[in-house]
Amino acid sequence: MNMKKEIEEIKKRNKRVESDKAWETSFARKIVIAVLTYIVILIFFFVAGLPDPIINSLIATIAFILSTLSLPIFKRVWLEKFYKN
């Protein structure tokens, strides 16, 4: 009986891990991060009194998103060149 319970717990954990991975790689998550990043930068630029906060916040957000999009490339290179199993 204990073995069945352990198997059920493993199945539950696997489903949770799969759903977490689906969220981590989803387009919706990327959009949410971009919007929240824009809002935070926009507020900071307004509070700091910087010029053209709406446009400059957009530029900073795009730069951030582009930098995060390049991470899978660097990960692949790192795995191939430096990570040894």
Backbone as ProteinMPNN parsed JSONL, in Angstrom:
{"seq_chain_A": "MNMKKEIEEIKKRNKRVESDKAWETSFARKIVIAVLTYIVILIFFFVAGLPDPIINSLIATIAFILSTLSLPIFKRVWLEKFYKN", "coords_chain_A": {"N_chain_A": [[0.821, -1.203, 0.0], [1.948, 1.224, 0.708], [3.723, 1.655, -1.38], [2.047, 2.254, -3.549], [1.045, 4.706, -2.716], [3.371, 6.242, -2.744], [3.942, 6.199, -5.472], [1.727, 7.599, -6.461], [2.231, 10.09, -5.306], [4.584, 10.764, -6.646], [3.588, 10.952, -9.254], [1.866, 13.169, -8.94], [3.747, 15.141, -8.314], [5.219, 15.147, -10.708], [3.278, 16.119, -12.511], [2.951, 18.684, -11.461], [5.526, 19.717, -11.874], [5.644, 19.605, -14.666], [3.605, 21.451, -15.33], [4.696, 23.768, -14.218], [6.971, 24.03, -15.842], [5.744, 24.4, -18.307], [4.566, 26.905, -17.895], [6.89, 28.447, -17.479], [8.042, 28.472, -20.008], [6.161, 29.668, -21.568], [4.475, 31.908, -23.862], [2.735, 33.724, -22.786], [3.775, 34.224, -20.222], [6.094, 35.609, -20.914], [5.001, 37.929, -21.993], [3.671, 38.977, -19.737], [5.88, 39.499, -18.076], [7.192, 41.424, -19.644], [5.293, 43.525, -19.662], [5.06, 44.122, -16.896], [7.713, 44.853, -16.381], [7.907, 47.129, -18.002], [6.071, 48.825, -16.708], [7.241, 49.175, -14.151], [9.699, 50.396, -14.829], [8.717, 52.673, -16.108], [7.386, 54.003, -13.994], [9.619, 54.514, -12.348], [11.107, 56.217, -14.067], [9.36, 58.408, -14.272], [9.245, 59.245, -11.578], [11.932, 59.859, -11.163], [12.144, 61.987, -12.806], [13.049, 61.93, -15.407], [13.677, 62.598, -18.923], [11.184, 62.153, -21.479], [9.679, 59.743, -20.479], [7.855, 57.744, -21.257], [8.579, 56.769, -23.841], [11.323, 56.174, -23.375], [11.106, 54.258, -21.376], [9.938, 52.22, -22.791], [11.999, 51.584, -24.575], [13.964, 50.66, -22.782], [12.628, 48.425, -21.758], [12.342, 46.82, -24.059], [15.043, 46.323, -24.561], [15.665, 44.806, -22.295], [14.004, 42.545, -22.684], [15.059, 41.538, -25.094], [17.596, 40.853, -24.192], [17.0, 38.746, -22.457], [15.964, 36.911, -24.241], [18.184, 36.032, -25.553], [19.42, 34.328, -23.821], [18.887, 31.435, -23.969], [20.52, 30.728, -26.115], [23.119, 31.245, -25.163], [23.086, 29.453, -23.058], [22.987, 26.979, -24.374], [25.484, 27.023, -25.72], [27.191, 27.132, -23.494], [26.572, 24.678, -22.276], [27.484, 22.913, -24.258], [30.225, 23.572, -24.491], [31.401, 23.889, -21.924], [30.164, 22.462, -19.823], [30.544, 19.396, -18.427], [29.537, 16.076, -18.418]], "CA_chain_A": [[0.0, 0.0, 0.0], [2.856, 2.359, 0.785], [4.296, 1.83, -2.708], [1.044, 2.936, -4.365], [0.995, 6.089, -2.268], [4.585, 6.889, -3.251], [3.77, 6.366, -6.925], [0.766, 8.683, -6.652], [2.936, 11.333, -4.974], [5.503, 11.04, -7.766], [2.759, 11.413, -10.382], [1.432, 14.533, -8.625], [4.919, 16.007, -8.449], [5.521, 15.255, -12.134], [2.298, 17.029, -13.11], [3.285, 20.031, -10.999], [6.759, 20.119, -12.565], [5.276, 19.831, -16.066], [2.859, 22.703, -15.445], [5.662, 24.842, -13.973], [7.799, 24.151, -17.043], [4.894, 24.982, -19.353], [4.458, 28.337, -17.602], [8.202, 29.064, -17.66], [8.35, 28.601, -21.43], [4.988, 30.174, -22.286], [4.469, 33.257, -24.424], [1.977, 34.558, -21.834], [4.71, 34.642, -19.172], [6.978, 36.626, -21.487], [4.213, 39.159, -22.111], [3.47, 39.495, -18.377], [7.165, 40.06, -17.634], [7.436, 42.65, -20.405], [4.37, 44.565, -19.186], [5.464, 44.518, -15.543], [8.99, 45.565, -16.505], [7.613, 48.46, -18.541], [5.406, 49.627, -15.675], [8.216, 49.522, -13.114], [10.642, 51.369, -15.394], [7.959, 53.901, -16.347], [7.224, 54.675, -12.699], [10.928, 55.02, -11.947], [11.482, 57.355, -14.915], [8.53, 59.546, -13.874], [9.681, 59.694, -10.255], [13.269, 60.434, -11.309], [12.037, 63.184, -13.626], [13.837, 61.766, -16.629], [12.948, 63.045, -20.115], [10.442, 61.187, -22.304], [9.624, 58.465, -19.752], [7.063, 56.719, -21.952], [9.413, 56.184, -24.903], [12.536, 55.606, -22.803], [10.731, 53.032, -20.67], [9.724, 51.208, -23.827], [13.313, 51.18, -25.073], [14.591, 49.854, -21.736], [11.91, 47.151, -21.695], [12.725, 46.035, -25.242], [16.421, 45.87, -24.339], [15.613, 43.732, -21.304], [13.417, 41.356, -23.308], [16.045, 41.004, -26.04], [18.683, 40.212, -23.44], [16.538, 37.457, -21.931], [15.765, 35.991, -25.356], [19.481, 35.488, -25.967], [19.915, 33.389, -22.816], [18.941, 30.036, -24.411], [21.683, 30.551, -26.992], [24.288, 31.149, -24.301], [22.97, 28.212, -22.292], [23.378, 25.881, -25.255], [26.929, 27.107, -25.908], [27.825, 26.759, -22.232], [26.429, 23.239, -22.093], [28.334, 22.215, -25.223], [31.658, 23.878, -24.338], [31.95, 23.916, -20.569], [29.552, 21.514, -18.897], [30.932, 18.015, -18.718], [28.831, 15.046, -17.621]], "C_chain_A": [[0.861, 1.262, 0.0], [3.445, 2.685, -0.59], [3.322, 2.581, -3.627], [0.965, 4.421, -4.008], [2.205, 6.867, -2.791], [4.479, 7.152, -4.749], [2.808, 7.514, -7.217], [1.411, 10.038, -6.343], [3.899, 11.736, -6.083], [4.727, 11.553, -8.972], [2.281, 12.844, -10.163], [2.58, 15.518, -8.804], [5.273, 16.216, -9.921], [4.557, 16.198, -12.855], [2.593, 18.477, -12.725], [4.53, 20.559, -11.715], [6.46, 20.422, -14.034], [4.533, 21.152, -16.237], [3.769, 23.898, -15.174], [6.525, 25.09, -15.201], [6.995, 24.784, -18.186], [4.75, 26.485, -19.143], [5.781, 29.038, -17.896], [8.528, 29.312, -19.129], [7.214, 29.236, -22.236], [5.172, 31.612, -22.788], [3.757, 34.222, -23.472], [2.886, 35.069, -20.723], [5.631, 35.747, -19.688], [6.259, 37.971, -21.615], [4.016, 39.792, -20.734], [4.755, 40.142, -17.867], [7.449, 41.369, -18.347], [6.564, 43.796, -19.898], [4.773, 45.053, -17.796], [6.789, 45.278, -15.552], [8.759, 46.983, -16.994], [7.004, 49.365, -17.459], [6.393, 50.076, -14.609], [9.19, 50.581, -13.626], [9.947, 52.708, -15.626], [7.782, 54.686, -15.045], [8.549, 55.278, -12.239], [11.301, 56.26, -12.758], [10.653, 58.595, -14.578], [9.0, 60.118, -12.541], [11.046, 60.389, -10.345], [13.262, 61.705, -12.155], [12.86, 63.122, -14.895], [13.015, 62.166, -17.855], [12.297, 61.874, -20.867], [10.304, 59.814, -21.642], [8.861, 57.371, -20.49], [7.89, 56.009, -23.013], [10.642, 55.506, -24.312], [12.251, 54.331, -22.0], [10.516, 51.89, -21.651], [11.065, 50.691, -24.35], [14.015, 50.289, -24.049], [13.932, 48.477, -21.623], [12.283, 46.258, -22.862], [14.147, 45.496, -25.082], [16.454, 44.709, -23.343], [15.083, 42.441, -21.925], [14.399, 40.732, -24.294], [17.188, 40.302, -25.31], [18.249, 38.855, -22.894], [16.304, 36.446, -23.049], [17.076, 35.356, -25.803], [20.003, 34.441, -24.989], [19.912, 31.931, -23.276], [20.141, 29.755, -25.327], [22.94, 30.366, -26.147], [24.269, 29.871, -23.459], [23.44, 27.034, -23.132], [24.891, 25.858, -25.461], [27.654, 26.66, -24.64], [27.754, 25.259, -22.004], [27.362, 22.467, -23.009], [29.823, 22.382, -24.905], [32.215, 23.63, -22.945], [31.406, 22.855, -19.631], [29.902, 20.099, -19.311], [30.162, 17.064, -17.813], [29.749, 13.899, -17.337]], "O_chain_A": [[0.52, 2.251, -0.647], [3.643, 3.854, -0.924], [3.738, 3.448, -4.395], [0.836, 5.278, -4.883], [2.075, 8.01, -3.228], [4.885, 8.211, -5.23], [3.05, 8.312, -8.123], [1.162, 11.019, -7.044], [4.013, 12.915, -6.416], [5.165, 12.49, -9.639], [2.288, 13.648, -11.095], [2.405, 16.595, -9.375], [5.591, 17.331, -10.333], [4.971, 16.982, -13.708], [2.496, 19.383, -13.553], [4.572, 21.723, -12.114], [6.976, 21.397, -14.581], [4.798, 21.893, -17.183], [3.635, 24.934, -15.826], [6.78, 26.24, -15.559], [7.518, 25.607, -18.938], [4.806, 27.255, -20.102], [5.79, 30.11, -18.499], [9.226, 30.273, -19.451], [7.303, 29.329, -23.46], [5.919, 32.405, -22.214], [4.13, 35.391, -23.366], [2.778, 36.228, -20.322], [5.912, 36.71, -18.973], [6.851, 39.023, -21.372], [4.174, 41.003, -20.578], [4.712, 41.226, -17.286], [7.9, 42.328, -17.721], [7.048, 44.914, -19.726], [4.822, 46.257, -17.547], [6.958, 46.242, -14.805], [9.343, 47.93, -16.468], [7.386, 50.527, -17.324], [6.38, 51.239, -14.205], [9.472, 51.555, -12.928], [10.528, 53.762, -15.367], [8.005, 55.896, -15.01], [8.591, 56.424, -11.793], [11.763, 57.251, -12.191], [11.175, 59.71, -14.594], [9.137, 61.332, -12.394], [11.277, 61.395, -9.673], [14.263, 62.419, -12.213], [13.315, 64.149, -15.4], [11.787, 62.08, -17.829], [12.814, 60.757, -20.876], [10.77, 58.818, -22.197], [9.19, 56.192, -20.358], [7.898, 54.779, -23.074], [10.975, 54.385, -24.698], [13.084, 53.426, -21.961], [10.867, 50.743, -21.377], [11.236, 49.488, -24.542], [14.599, 49.27, -24.417], [14.618, 47.477, -21.413], [12.516, 45.064, -22.678], [14.421, 44.347, -25.428], [17.192, 43.743, -23.536], [15.65, 41.369, -21.716], [14.55, 39.51, -24.319], [17.684, 39.272, -25.768], [19.043, 37.915, -22.871], [16.435, 35.243, -22.824], [17.076, 34.263, -26.369], [20.954, 33.729, -25.313], [20.881, 31.227, -22.991], [20.702, 28.659, -25.302], [23.728, 29.449, -26.383], [25.316, 29.284, -23.186], [24.2, 26.19, -22.658], [25.513, 24.798, -25.386], [28.618, 25.897, -24.707], [28.733, 24.636, -21.595], [27.966, 21.479, -22.592], [30.594, 21.431, -25.036], [33.362, 23.209, -22.795], [32.115, 22.398, -18.735], [29.587, 19.667, -20.42], [30.141, 17.229, -16.593], [29.349, 12.936, -16.684]]}, "name": "protein", "num_of_chains": 1, "seq": "MNMKKEIEEIKKRNKRVESDKAWETSFARKIVIAVLTYIVILIFFFVAGLPDPIINSLIATIAFILSTLSLPIFKRVWLEKFYKN"}
